[in-house]
Amino acid sequence: MTSTASFKKNYRSVPILQNFYTGGPFTVSSDDSSNASIKSTIEGDSLKVTALVLSPDDKYLFTASHSKQIMVWDLSTLKCLRSWKGHEGPVMSMTCDSSGGLLATAGSDRKVLVWDIDGGYCTHYFKGHKGVVTSIMFHPDPDHLLLFSGSDDATVRVWDLVSKKCLAVLEKHFSTVTSLAVSENGWTLLSAGRDKIVNLWDLRNYEFKLTVPTYEVLEAVRAIPPESPLAACLGSNDKHSGKKQKLGSPPIYFLTVGERGVVRIWNSEGGTCLFEQKASDATVTSDKDDAERGFTAVVMLPLDQGLLCVTNDEQFLFYSPIQSPENTFELKLRKRLVGNNEEIIDMKFLGDEEQFLAVATNIEQVQVYDLASMSCSYVLAGHTATVLSLDTCVSSSGRTLLVTGSKDNNVRLWDQEGHCCIGVGTGHLGAVGAVAFSKKKKNFIVSGSSDHTLKVWSLDGLMEDGNLAINLKAKAVVAAHDKDINSVAVAPNDSYVCSGSEDRTACVWRLPDLVSVVVLRGHKKGIWSVEFSPVDQCVITASGDKTIKLWAISDGSCLKTFEGHTASVLRASFVTRGTQFVSCGADGLVKLWAVRTNECIATYDQHENKVWALAVGKKTEMLATGGGDTVNLWHDSTAADKEEEFRREEEGVLKGQELENAVSDADYARAIRVAFELRRPHKLFNIFSDLCRKVHADVQVDKALHTLQKEQIHLLFEYVREWNTKPKLCHIAQFVLFRVFNILSPLEILEIKGISELLESLIPYSQRHFSRIDRLIRSTLLLDYTLSAMSVIEPEGEDKASKVISVLQQEEVNEPVVDDVSQLGIKEKKSSKKRKSGKSRSGAEKKVRESAFTDASAISVQA
């Protein structure tokens, strides 16, 4: 059994694979730290973005969407600086000049506009195209104030920014112009279109120079700078090819990409193709047209970082030029970023140190990711339909193998080192939805299909060092279920195999002949996952009825039922040597369970959609979960959390002692700071209460409040709000509020996030306290007047006595004072005779004085 120390209590997740690109426009910064992680997200106007571009200094981003608004974003704050409506239709393309002061936009309204970025106003308004303007670019040389635009009317127009006129209309294309480029010397314009040609134009007289037929629909053309490593490799390749260079201007190298999905490099002299990729690195599903396999764009990366090609299936391919030992030019694929994985169906850890993750999505290839960079290291292509399941193992000879099942009814075996298929198993009549390797001997594969059958495939004829695909032979076949088989699992000792099906049952079979041992019945819906315990004779099943069950193999009895998911449970796998397991489901939750106590130890809500895939590392026991939105990597944080908790307790004890020392030393500023760090509002109240009794309390409080950050000021207002609700504590709350308002201006207070709600909640109780104190002050004035009139106390002076009388007279005019007198508990003797309304105020005051004198005389006589 596992020791208590390895019992897991918590996991921490890191999103390692997220959908970040679903097609459309993109732009590239000069930063080469690109990986699959999302650094930040800008919330736009919720409509589809049609064009975007970065400023030359990478500080600002310009976007346009179907709302027809052109927006300027500050990338340091992710805030919109300004926006304006430019075109009558969506903006199809935009570009920024080299100085960063002008922005040119091309619209579906056939217009080309140039904007002053700082002012946000239009400086140039160009009309002339008869179709949608698809591409636009400034001349890269700031001395040439020219703007080029290409349209689906098959023309390229040259605009003069000084005279604001069209200098030339270039007409040699027969279809949409998709891309424009200017040579390094600035005197040749290249235009590519869907008519499968590249045209070269002389910018000295705007005459046509050359047509280069490419025999493929082109999406992008880029001129190659002569000083780039790419040109250096090409120059070396040209020398070795033995071609003579013509005298005069040097040749122009340019590259094209299009529907074929390959990069081709051309020489302007004669329009010859210098280089063409042997095979496309783009991947595509078989139900799409061949045209969908191609590239949509290519970018020459800054700082000589190579090429970036974007595919139709939302992948970013990074290439580096290399010179092979045979002195031939090659493009090496150094990184592949998958922008959109759509639905992740299954995945498993791969490699000796589990440093790779094999992922099956709703395409026909398996993508293998490097966990360090989360770039797609390579793709396993061979299936002709969506891959539904996969499993991995390390053979007895140390060879890392991977098996996949697909909708094409086949099972394929792959070699991880050679990235190739080494075995194919045919014979299923339906989609193969589940596959599993032998756990002990690693010499067979089990597969389950929608044809309701279970097959065992032998690996005996597999060559250890061969890369040729062999036909796998089925050792045993059985009609296992009445409906589709969703999951299969092999026992740790290779003696049993368990299958789970849509028919709501799980069956245990004895290997190698697939003899039925027991049928596990009890689930109310189909079973999605089965797995053997690594230490006990039991099986765990996850079902669409929202439950997980633990079964005994000996008699098929249900030992335990785990409830907690709110939707179908799609996966369940053992961890911690069978004492715990992890489950995930259609509710997007990942749960950690303890087998012995039936307790759900932790629940994690890190997915927004269904979690179809769950992988558990055999060595590291780290987890990977995947669904329709992202792939999360989970690490056991039990030991780290325990150390962190111990550190916090130790730090709390030290801080508590520091707080007591500060209070005893009357260092109230430090005491307040430490009380905030420890989040002790009661201790903080006691400190403020002690300060209120000091002579120079204001200085001490102000000194302490000056050291607080905005977050601490917000926390202080939260404490004050609670104190202010209680009459016994409100005077301290009002004292603190008074000091805060003295040292901070209203603008500084309003800058604190969330302060408005706190201030609004302080107003009602503050008004109530003010009214209560106001009534008390008025009542004390009546008491002072009454006692002074009775000669019980000596008036401080004629001025004060007259002031008291005037206040009381005002009270008599506004409201009767009998209620106040009764509230103070002062009893007055009522006159037996009713007062007449005609008596003057002086007479009334005289009677009160006489009555008081009589009462005082009576008191002295009795004494």
Secondary structure, 3 states (H helix, E strand, C coil): CCCHHHCCCCEEEEEEEECCCCCCCCCCCCCCCCCCCCCCCCCCCCCCEEEEEECCCCCEEEEEECCCEEEEEECCCCEEEEEEECCCCCEEEEEECCCCCEEEEEECCCEEEEEECCCCEEEEEEECCCCCEEEEEECCCCCCCEEEEEECCCCEEEEECCCCEEEEEECCCCCCEEEEEECCCCCEEEEEECCCEEEEEECCCCEEEEEEECCCCEEEEEECCCCCHHHHHHHHHHHHHCCCCCCCCCCCEEEEEECCCCCEEEECCCCEEEEECCCCCCCCCCCCCHHHHCEEEEEECCCCCCEEEEECCCEEEEEEEEECCCCCEEEEEEEEEECCCCCEEEEEEECCCCCEEEEEECCCCEEEEECCCCCEEEEECCCCCCEEEEEEEECCCCCEEEEEEECCCCEEEEECCCCEEEEEECCCCCCEEEEEECCCCCCEEEEEECCCEEEEEECCCCCCCCCCCEECEEEEEEECCCCCEEEEEECCCCCEEEEEECCCEEEEEECCCCEEEEEEECCCCCEEEEEECCCCCEEEEEECCCEEEEEECCCCCEEEEEECCCCCEEEEEEEHHHCEEEEEECCCCEEEEECCCCEEEEEECCCCCCEEEEEECCCCCCEEEEECCEEEEEEECHHHHHHHHHHHHHHHHHHHHHHHHHHHCCCHHHHHHHHHHHCCHHHHHHHHHHHHCCCCHHHHHHHHHHCCCHHHHHHHHHHHHHHHCCCCCHHHHHHHHHHHHHHCCHHHHHCCCCHHHHHHHHHHHHHHHHHHHHHHHHHHHHHHHHHHHCCCCCCCCHHHHHHHHHHHHHHHHHCCCHHHHHHHCCCCCCCCCCCCCCCCHHHHHHHHHHHHHHHHHHHHHHC
